[in-house]
Amino acid sequence: MIWYPYQQMKTMKDPFQITDANGVWLYTDQHRMIDSISSWWSVIHGYKHPVLTAAIHAQADRFSHVMLGGLTHEPVQQLSDKLEHWLPGDLNYCFFSDSGSVAVEVALKMALQYYVNCGEIQRTKVLSLTHAYHGDTFKTMEVGDDEDYHFILEACGPSPHVFHIPPEISALEKAIRLFHKELNCLIVEPLLQGAGGMRMYDISFLKRARELCDQYGVLLIFDEVATGFGRTGNRFVADLVQPDILVLGKALTGGYIGHAVTVANQKVYEGFYDENPDKALMHGPTFMGNALACAVALKSIELFEQEDYMSKICHIETATRREMEGFTDPRVKEIRIMGGCVCLEVCDSKVLDGYQQFAYERGVFSRPFLNYLYAMVPYIITEEELVTVLNTMKAWFSR
Ligand SMILES: *Cc1c(COP(=O)(O)O)cnc(C)c1O
């Protein structure tokens, strides 16, 4: 029996049985629907992309996986070379893992051990944002501030290892002034906080964060598992403000296979580079650098460049703004749009009860959560398909 994610199994309605998928379309036996959330924001090129599928086939004909402990191979080397050149500045050192949560764990471990290696053992604390989401494993839940995990606060009380602040410059300045001696890092989802409710904040916060982190020797970590690969309308937010450690996941493989990467800059890498084996990074997921994942990720990045996705995303944003212009409803608290993300926050989550079925009947797959009705479409979506998604959202309020 399958235990489904984020679900009360007792009251869960049957999930849709998917039998095929192509482009933006998901197929059931009777029906088809546009995937308006790109399978948890990962399937940026749509389903069954011929280039990506061919890359997996070709690699599977050689080998699907070999461990990265003591062995290496061309797909992982090519992907790491590509990322080294493609990512900004000296974000050059790629540590692969099998999921975003693990890649964030690795980033946090790196930040902590960096300071232990440097002899600053008092720097054990993490600064992070209210409403942050960084994954489902224990340390990522601890640095996160997701309402769904507040049962942990009940069970264990607030963590003594993490300080949470809102993404406001005054709060940041205060926290750094008070705690900088104990902090090893500040971790953020830059510009767009995803699972915490598609909350958006200004780049000035990140610019100030970079200055203060430099001034007080705190490492800056960007969790771009959700925001990376164009979602905010920037290729990476790291192109605007450079972190010391960058985490990528979700869209890394175009949604074909779970894989993620933690990318360190020169300074962080040098904190581990030594004759002393105790200073090595002690981590190694079984499936890190999986050959199928690396082969498809490399092709996914090549497509991203060749097909000029940044202008496609710009077009999605423009069309979304145009379609949402003038739309208001007393039940809608706020409409937020950034790049390839649109979110309608409603005043009461009950307003969204029944939306998934309503959308299904109109040929759209959607999965609202809490007070948030959102879309993060595949970038290959046509304007007509995008308008269908947005009209379905609006139509819910004019029944
Ligand atoms: C989804 C997500 C993660 C976790 O990634 P998984 O692959 O689901 O473990 C971490 N950080 C952010 C910002 C995410 O959106």
The ligand as a MOL file (V3000), in Angstrom:
LIG
                    3D

  0  0  0     0  0            999 V3000
M  V30 BEGIN CTAB
M  V30 COUNTS 15 15 0 0 0
M  V30 BEGIN ATOM
M  V30 1 C 11.6250 21.3000 -2.8490 0
M  V30 2 C 12.6070 22.0840 -2.0930 0
M  V30 3 C 13.6160 21.4590 -1.3260 0
M  V30 4 C 13.6720 19.9660 -1.1330 0
M  V30 5 O 13.9300 19.2710 -2.3040 0
M  V30 6 P 13.5700 17.6990 -2.3620 0
M  V30 7 O 14.1690 17.2710 -3.6770 0
M  V30 8 O 12.0910 17.6050 -2.3260 0
M  V30 9 O 14.2170 17.0510 -1.1940 0
M  V30 10 C 14.5350 22.2610 -0.6870 0
M  V30 11 N 14.5030 23.5930 -0.7980 0
M  V30 12 C 13.5640 24.2330 -1.5170 0
M  V30 13 C 13.5950 25.7220 -1.6120 0
M  V30 14 C 12.5730 23.5030 -2.1790 0
M  V30 15 O 11.6080 24.1370 -2.8530 0
M  V30 END ATOM
M  V30 BEGIN BOND
M  V30 1 1 1 2
M  V30 2 1 2 3
M  V30 3 2 2 14
M  V30 4 1 3 4
M  V30 5 2 3 10
M  V30 6 1 4 5
M  V30 7 1 5 6
M  V30 8 2 6 7
M  V30 9 1 6 8
M  V30 10 1 6 9
M  V30 11 1 10 11
M  V30 12 2 11 12
M  V30 13 1 12 13
M  V30 14 1 12 14
M  V30 15 1 14 15
M  V30 END BOND
M  V30 END CTAB
M  END
